[in-house]
Each structure stands twice: as structure tokens, then as C-alpha cells.
Amino acid sequence: MVREEGNGPTVAFATLGCKVNQSEAQALRELFARHGYRTVPFEEEADVYVVHTCTVTHLSDRKCRQMIRRAVRRNPRATVVVSGCYAQVAPEEVAAIPGVKVVVGTRERHRLVELVEEAQEQGPRVCVIPWQAPAPFEELPLEAGERARAFVRVQEGCEEGCRYCIVPRARGPVRTRPPEAAKAEVERLIRAGYREIVLTGVNLGAYGRERGDLDLAGLLRELVRLPGLGRLRLSSVEPHYFTAELVRVLAGEEKICPHWHIPLQSGDAATLARMGRRYTPDDYAALLARLRQGRPEAAVTTDVIVGFPGEDEASFTRTLAFVEAMAFSRLHVFPYSPRRGTPAASFPDQVAPAVKAERSRRLRALGRRLAVAYAGRFLGRRLTVVAERAVPGKRGFLTGHSENYLEVSFPGDPALLGRLVPVRILSRAGEGLLGEQAGAAY
Ligand code: SF4
């Protein structure tokens, strides 16, 4: 049932977690809009609240519960929906939270409006498909991005089985979006004026694996040929999915941003083996050397887990030395969080929280030092920034990400928002850079 645009019921969203979740939430916003719902900020009273959840750590679960309770308090008569990864792995726990009316896991989100209306007429609804169940890639078409960048989901699920990770049980088996559907969405977003397209997936490198046809390298070759494409950025790709062909494509295609997020997790071989990761530190170092041969200035960002069971001072010191040697441009540090139902949660030699905190502090300090060193290499040089937003409290200044994922601010007219702007880097500005426009935006 489609209602008149603009004076229909209201819906508010709270989204936690990764780029895949952000992309899905954007598509869900559009789904409700197509059914006449008006999106309002989460802080406001709404008829429907959607909390799109993450479950990667126990802290994420806690944050999700806080957002759910906040929605119920804000409007006790509202239809509160909990969707996504936390709802998938703990549906009973979520459904038991007072005020929750609809629980949807990581499938069937395209039916969300229908489920809301069923719940309003017939009472609470729980729609959670068992994670092991085979399923096609769920299309959640995207007409628009957020601000200047559009996140396009092309892959779902993961079967890697890393021993600390709950994601496979939240997201299920690997599913690939057919290349034609992926291309059609990117074409739509190019026509809508998005200059930067970010390809996302739960395990992006596994694109095409279960279909046996086009892999990630093949998809990239197709996408970079699309007329009007500004630039393409990849979200996270696991180290062992960098085929020779993928390295060739990333080295040769100027329209692919020279920025790769490649999770390391540990710089210690024994720890990687206990984690069930499928590479060694030497493999990882060799991969970065191959990638940097093609694009020496590329940014490599990564994730590292601190305090995995069995990690002692010696193995942590090896991780520190390895991270320093890899000269990452940005580091995401995660203290190990035992997840119920994962093998590592019952491993011996769990590391004390205080030790995890202290090691995280040391690794983050190293990460900041490496980030400053990397950004410093671009002083006086020209980068191309996607103008994402005005700088709060700094009139006439815009900010956004460069091709190598540096945050750059520069004086600019709001008419530049959403466009790719050549900027000469003049100085540092906190963790970012300051520059001036140095050519025509496009
Ligand atoms: S690759 Fe490993 S860490 Fe990443 S989502 Fe899959 S199981 Fe989790």
C-alpha cells in the first residue's frame, strides 16, 4: 500500500557497524520512502524506529540494546524494529527486550515495511532465517548514497571461519551479487552524480567464488570502464584473496583509489595460526611489496586484534615490529572480545583486560605515529579530494577524503560538495591535512 509522499508515517534509523550495514541502512531508508514514509532523525519522535545492528563485539551488542531502549522510551507506541547481525545471532534475546515489535536477521530485509504493517495489525513479528540456509544475494537496491560517496554492496556472507569471529554465523554463506546488478547500481549512482563509489562486502575478496565466473578483479575491470565514473574505492579485502590478476588491476587502473584496507590481525605467525588466518606475516609482507611495486604511494590501512588468547609480550612485540615495518597509513586496533559460540572464546590463556588495554594503548600510539608519517609525505603535493561536508565551525571550509584516504580540509564553496577537487596540501591540521584548491573540480 503506497501512501502520498511527505505526509505519511515517520521512520527513524540508528545504524551500527560496518560499511555493509551503512549501505543496507541507506537502502532501507529508500525502501520506506518508496512506501510513503518520511525519515526523521533518531532523536525525534517517530512512528517506526529501525535499529540496524552489529554484533562483532560484546560492546556492539550492548550499544544496540542501548539504542533499542532509547527508541522505546522516545515513543512507547512506536513500532520498534531490530534488524541485522545482533538480531540474527540472538533473536530471542532481542525479541525479549520490552517494546520490540519486529525482529529481522540478515535476510528478508526487503520485506521490512510489510513486516512492520503486519506487526501493527497482528502483533510482534520475528523473521530470522537460520544462518546456514543457502540463499541468493538479497537485492536491496540503492538509488542514492550518503553525501558524496555511495557504498555499493556486491558480496554477502563469509566462510573463512576465523576462530574469533561471529560474522559467519551472523551473515551466513558467501553470496555474490550478479555482475549485471552491480553494474546497473553503479551506473544509477553515477547518473545520480556520485563521484566516488565504494564497493563493499562482508568478505569482498570472495566475490564470485561460489558462482565460479567473474571474480573481484573481473568485476573491477568491468566497473572502471563505465562512462562517467569518478573513482572506485574498495572496502576491506582479506590478504589471501589478492590474486596476481587483482594486483595487476589495482596497479594499472587509475580510477581505482590507491588505498587498500587489508586486515592483518596479528604480526606474529603463531598467533595468526591460532586465529585460523590463512597467511603468515611473510606472506602479508610479500603482498604489500607487490602492491607497492605497482603504486608506491598507496595507502594501506589495517585491523589488528590485541590480546588474542595465548598472546604473550614476545608475540605482541613481534606484532609491534611488524606493524612498524609495514608502514601502514592507518591502524584500527581491537582488544580481543570473546564471542559466545566462537572457538577462541573457550581457548586457554585468555589475556587479562588490563593487559589488553595497555597493549592497545601502545599499538594505537604506534598507529598515530605511522599515520602522521604517511600524511607528511604529501605536504606540498596535489591530491584529489571528494568534498563531503562543510567543516563545522569553520566558515567557508570543506572537508573530505583524498584518493589515498587522507582527511583533507580546504577553503571552498558549498557548490563543490560531492565533487572531486584537486587540492594542494599546505600543512597538517590535527590528524588530517589542510590545503587549497589547485584546479577545476570535476
Ligand atoms: S574473514 Fe574472518 S574475520 Fe573476516 S568476517 Fe570472515 S570470519 Fe570474520
Residues whose N, C-alpha, C, O or C-beta is under 5 A from the ligand:
A	BS01	SF4	C158 E160 G161 C162 C165 V167 V202
